């Protein structure tokens, strides 16, 4: 026989192999959906498949791609959780943010703005200089002085809390 076999015969002959591939990649829960998607895609493309093609390899390739699609879709779905976690960790982060805000507020205006615009806002020094006034070198110096002062403030605070440097 020189022509292609009917698609039903392809499903009967290779269906078990495709299902094993889907189960190996996805596990039993999602394998049936991937198997169905594989054969739907194969049915659409089958008329264009050359008569001498390796049908099993072609189907396994489609199954592999469908399994990847299922995995990606599952990664995008929301995962339900029980109760929301307690907030102590978030409160601790808020406390650190308040410490940073207080330390920034204690800096001279130009240093505070240079640090905020460059390190927190991501602006290059040329843009920082345009915003706060002065040269690029002055903006760079103000940011460096501000960071040095913040480091001293935090170093003093951590040593004061009993930590050593």
C-alpha positions as CSV (number, residue, x, y, z in Angstrom):
1,X,0.0,0.0,0.0
2,X,1.6,3.3,-1.1
3,X,-1.0,5.8,0.3
4,X,-1.5,6.8,3.9
5,X,-3.6,4.8,6.2
6,X,-6.9,6.2,7.5
7,X,-6.5,8.5,10.5
8,X,-8.6,6.1,12.7
9,X,-5.9,3.4,12.0
10,X,-3.2,5.9,13.1
11,X,-5.0,6.5,16.4
12,X,-5.5,2.8,17.0
13,X,-1.8,2.0,16.2
14,X,-0.1,4.9,18.0
15,X,-2.6,6.0,20.7
16,X,-1.1,4.0,23.5
17,X,2.4,5.3,22.8
18,X,1.1,8.9,22.7
19,X,-0.7,8.3,26.0
20,X,2.5,6.9,27.6
21,X,4.4,10.0,26.5
22,X,1.7,12.3,27.9
23,X,1.6,10.4,31.2
24,X,5.4,10.4,31.5
25,X,5.6,14.2,31.0
26,X,2.5,15.3,32.8
27,X,1.3,12.6,35.1
28,X,-2.1,10.9,35.0
29,X,-4.2,13.9,35.8
30,X,-3.4,16.0,32.7
31,X,-2.4,13.2,30.3
32,X,-5.9,12.5,28.9
33,X,-6.3,16.2,27.9
34,X,-2.9,16.3,26.3
35,X,-3.6,13.1,24.4
36,X,-6.9,14.5,23.1
37,X,-5.2,17.8,22.1
38,X,-2.4,15.8,20.3
39,X,-4.8,13.9,18.2
40,X,-7.0,17.0,17.4
41,X,-3.9,18.8,16.2
42,X,-2.7,15.7,14.3
43,X,-6.1,15.3,12.6
44,X,-5.9,18.8,11.2
45,X,-2.3,18.3,10.0
46,X,-2.6,14.8,8.8
47,X,-3.6,15.5,5.2
48,X,-0.4,17.5,4.7
49,X,1.9,14.8,6.2
50,X,4.0,13.1,3.6
51,X,3.1,9.4,3.0
52,X,6.6,8.3,3.9
53,X,6.8,10.2,7.2
54,X,7.5,8.5,10.5
55,X,4.0,8.8,11.9
56,X,4.9,7.7,15.4
57,X,7.8,10.2,15.7
58,X,5.5,12.9,14.4
59,X,2.8,12.1,16.9
60,X,5.3,12.0,19.8
61,X,6.6,15.4,18.8
62,X,3.1,16.8,18.8
63,X,2.4,15.1,22.2
64,X,5.6,16.6,23.6
65,X,4.5,20.1,22.5
66,X,1.0,19.7,23.8
67,X,2.4,18.5,27.2
68,X,4.6,21.6,27.3
69,X,1.5,23.7,26.6
70,X,-0.4,22.0,29.4
71,X,2.5,22.6,31.8
72,X,2.7,26.3,30.9
73,X,-1.0,26.7,31.3
74,X,-0.9,25.1,34.7
75,X,1.9,27.4,35.8
76,X,-0.2,30.5,34.9
77,X,-3.3,29.3,36.8
78,X,-3.9,30.6,40.3
79,X,-3.3,28.2,43.1
80,X,-5.9,28.2,45.8
81,X,-4.5,28.4,49.3
82,X,-6.1,27.9,52.7
83,X,-5.9,30.9,55.1
84,X,-3.8,33.9,54.2
85,X,-0.5,33.9,56.1
86,X,-0.1,36.0,59.2
87,X,1.4,39.5,58.7
88,X,4.4,39.6,61.1
89,X,6.9,39.1,58.2
90,X,5.3,41.9,56.2
91,X,5.2,44.1,59.3
92,X,8.9,43.5,59.8
93,X,9.5,44.6,56.2
94,X,7.4,47.7,56.8
95,X,9.5,48.5,59.9
96,X,12.7,48.4,57.7
97,X,11.0,50.6,55.1
98,X,10.2,53.1,57.8
99,X,13.8,53.0,59.0
100,X,14.9,53.7,55.5
101,X,12.4,56.5,55.1
102,X,13.6,58.1,58.4
103,X,17.3,57.7,57.4
104,X,16.6,59.2,54.0
105,X,14.6,62.1,55.6
106,X,17.7,62.9,57.7
107,X,19.9,63.4,54.7
108,X,20.4,66.9,53.2
109,X,17.9,67.6,50.5
110,X,20.4,67.2,47.5
111,X,21.7,63.9,48.9
112,X,18.2,62.6,49.6
113,X,17.0,63.5,46.1
114,X,20.1,62.1,44.4
115,X,19.9,58.8,46.3
116,X,16.1,58.5,45.7
117,X,16.3,59.4,42.0
118,X,19.3,57.3,41.1
119,X,19.2,54.3,43.4
120,X,15.4,54.0,44.0
121,X,14.2,55.5,40.8
122,X,16.9,54.2,38.5
123,X,17.7,57.5,36.7
124,X,21.1,58.0,35.3
125,X,23.2,60.8,36.9
126,X,22.6,63.1,33.9
127,X,18.9,62.9,34.5
128,X,19.3,63.3,38.2
129,X,21.3,66.4,37.6
130,X,18.6,67.8,35.3
131,X,16.0,67.2,38.0
132,X,17.8,68.5,41.1
133,X,19.9,71.1,39.4
134,X,23.7,71.2,39.0
135,X,26.2,69.1,37.1
136,X,26.3,65.3,36.5
137,X,29.4,65.1,38.7
138,X,27.7,67.0,41.5
139,X,24.7,64.6,41.3
140,X,27.1,61.6,41.4
141,X,28.9,63.1,44.4
142,X,25.6,63.9,46.3
143,X,24.4,60.3,45.7
144,X,27.8,58.9,46.9
145,X,27.8,61.1,50.0
146,X,24.2,60.1,50.7
147,X,24.9,56.4,50.4
148,X,27.9,56.7,52.6
149,X,25.9,58.5,55.2
150,X,23.1,55.9,55.0
151,X,25.7,53.1,55.5
152,X,27.1,54.9,58.6
153,X,23.6,55.3,60.0
154,X,22.7,51.6,59.4
155,X,26.1,50.4,60.7
156,X,25.6,52.4,63.9
157,X,22.0,51.0,64.2
158,X,23.1,47.4,63.8
159,X,26.0,47.7,66.2
160,X,23.6,49.4,68.7
161,X,21.3,46.4,68.4
162,X,24.0,44.0,69.5
163,X,25.2,42.9,66.0
164,X,28.8,43.2,65.1
165,X,30.3,44.1,61.8
